[in-house]
Amino acid sequence: MTITTLSSRELNQDVTKAKKATKGGPVFITDRGRPAHVLLGIEEYQRLVGKKRSIVEALSMPGIADIEMVFSHSRELPRPADFE
């Protein structure tokens, strides 16, 4: 995989070059010398987002059912946080 870097000015001057460069990998677009955007071919984009998960699936942990958790049923109020 080849990573191509183009400035915003270069992108504006030759969009076709940027589009062709996505065949080899992502194209980083810089703004004032700093990466600001990434241009991907549609196949790569679909590969990255193809498997959609729900928030529950994203936050679930395999094997969590095997972890024993004990919660106290205290009637005490929580202590204030000490940030010193």
Secondary structure, 3 states (H helix, E strand, C coil): CCCEEEEHHHHHHCHHHHHHHCCCCCEEEEECCEEEEEECCHHHHHHHHCCCCCHHHHHCCCCHHHCCCCCCCCCCCCCCCCCC
